[in-house]
Amino acid sequence: MRAVIVSREETERVRQKLLFEGALDKTRRLVKKSGLIEIPVKESFAAEDLTLVEQEEPHFYIPKKTHGDYLDIPDSERKFLPAGWQILGDIIIISLHERLENRKAEIGKALLSFYPGCRTVLLDRGISGQMRQPEREVIAGGSTETIHMENGCSFKIDAMKIMYSKGNLAERKRMSKLGEGETVVDMFAGIGYFSIPMAVHSKPRKIFAIEINPVASGYLKENIKLNRVEDVVEPVTGDCAVATPHGIADRVIMGYLDAHEYLEHGIRALSPGGIIHYHEAVPEAIERRPVERIFAEAGKQGRDAKIINMRRIKKYSPGVWHVVVDARIAARSP
Ligand SMILES: C[S@@+](CC[C@H](N)C(=O)[O-])C[C@H]1O[C@@H](n2cnc3c(N)ncnc32)[C@H](O)[C@@H]1O
């Protein structure tokens, strides 16, 4: 179990910050350790500016109960119980082993007793299609619309219809620190995963947030109002292959795993010296592919590309990584 380690003086400031961000694990106590303080955080928490440790002796407020304690099922099935789930606002999203399919209602009910602050449990059967739509089923509770708080931003979302990637948290945070005073184009905006935190925390001059799925775009428009960034984010409902403006962007975000089909539009959108954040799902064996694609497309457009950074965001599937490449695209030197 993870904790952030800080000096005594820093404890309260950092604890408040983690609480505000929804990252504090409230089931565990702060622990004094060799003159420092361990502040417990949720497993999904990631931060570049804080030291994270694996706690050797976590101190729980109450004996650590699991949702399994609320279930009367035989041990032969108990071992298939999921160890983790996603909490989006007040909605729990869980995947289940097929052996437990017939117990889904019980498990849903048990989770709601375990998380009294939650209203609905959704069974997730995967995400597919161009619009990355989840296939989900309500197994406890009712309404599936919620507001998820993250990094000081509010995201209204219908968890039945729209994905929200837990694994992209650190990348959303990283993007929130970029773009000050810039013109940005977010080509696969969704409900504003990147555009909203960037607008809230970095105040770009303008963000064109393009989204093809009218349902997601509807939530994007609501989230722009909810976070009071109407003066920065301009929502565009449509296909980024058509709607992406040419030659005006200081920064382009291509947060979609099949973005290679749109790379020409991403690069064409950039003004000389602009930066592209290009995402791809790539097998480990050919992890250079996204970089090669950027060089090839820039070359086709008579422009030079300089790779600033390439990072792994999360494991996408066995042997395949979700990566992002940051590249600066200059006009070709004469
Ligand atoms: C995976 S989601 C975005 C995830 C987000 N980057 C994150 O980090 O969580 C990709 C979004 O791109 C949208 N999309 C797919 N093809 C598109 C296109 N041609 N033009 C605009 N949006 C598109 C999908 O509807 C979906 O909402």
The ligand as an SDF file (V2000), in Angstrom:
LIG
                    3D

 27 29  0  0  0  0  0  0  0  0999 V2000
   -9.8610    7.2980  -25.9110 C   0  0  0  0  0  0  0  0  0  0  0  0
  -10.7880    8.6740  -25.9820 S   0  0  0  0  0  0  0  0  0  0  0  0
   -9.8120    9.8840  -25.3180 C   0  0  0  0  0  0  0  0  0  0  0  0
   -9.1160    9.4560  -24.1240 C   0  0  0  0  0  0  0  0  0  0  0  0
   -8.3370   10.5400  -23.4990 C   0  0  0  0  0  0  0  0  0  0  0  0
   -7.2700   10.9550  -24.3480 N   0  0  0  0  0  0  0  0  0  0  0  0
   -7.8240   10.0780  -22.1460 C   0  0  0  0  0  0  0  0  0  0  0  0
   -6.6780   10.2640  -21.8920 O   0  0  0  0  0  0  0  0  0  0  0  0
   -8.5280    9.5510  -21.3310 O   0  0  0  0  0  0  0  0  0  0  0  0
  -10.7070    9.0340  -27.6560 C   0  0  0  0  0  0  0  0  0  0  0  0
  -11.8270    9.9610  -28.0540 C   0  0  0  0  0  0  0  0  0  0  0  0
  -11.6120   10.3130  -29.4170 O   0  0  0  0  0  0  0  0  0  0  0  0
  -12.8570   10.3620  -30.0850 C   0  0  0  0  0  0  0  0  0  0  0  0
  -12.6020   10.2190  -31.5180 N   0  0  0  0  0  0  0  0  0  0  0  0
  -12.3090    9.0750  -32.1920 C   0  0  0  0  0  0  0  0  0  0  0  0
  -12.1180    9.3530  -33.5050 N   0  0  0  0  0  0  0  0  0  0  0  0
  -12.2900   10.7050  -33.6480 C   0  0  0  0  0  0  0  0  0  0  0  0
  -12.2090   11.6120  -34.7540 C   0  0  0  0  0  0  0  0  0  0  0  0
  -11.9290   11.1640  -35.9850 N   0  0  0  0  0  0  0  0  0  0  0  0
  -12.4130   12.9210  -34.5380 N   0  0  0  0  0  0  0  0  0  0  0  0
  -12.6910   13.3900  -33.2830 C   0  0  0  0  0  0  0  0  0  0  0  0
  -12.7870   12.5820  -32.1720 N   0  0  0  0  0  0  0  0  0  0  0  0
  -12.5860   11.2630  -32.3600 C   0  0  0  0  0  0  0  0  0  0  0  0
  -13.6550    9.2230  -29.4670 C   0  0  0  0  0  0  0  0  0  0  0  0
  -15.0370    9.4090  -29.6380 O   0  0  0  0  0  0  0  0  0  0  0  0
  -13.2030    9.3100  -27.9900 C   0  0  0  0  0  0  0  0  0  0  0  0
  -14.0600   10.1390  -27.2470 O   0  0  0  0  0  0  0  0  0  0  0  0
  1  2  1  0
  2  3  1  0
  2 10  1  0
  3  4  1  0
  4  5  1  0
  5  6  1  0
  5  7  1  0
  7  8  2  0
  7  9  1  0
 10 11  1  0
 11 12  1  0
 11 26  1  0
 12 13  1  0
 13 14  1  0
 13 24  1  0
 14 15  1  0
 14 23  1  0
 15 16  2  0
 16 17  1  0
 17 18  1  0
 17 23  2  0
 18 19  1  0
 18 20  2  0
 20 21  1  0
 21 22  2  0
 22 23  1  0
 24 25  1  0
 24 26  1  0
 26 27  1  0
M  CHG  2   2   1   9  -1
M  END
$$$$
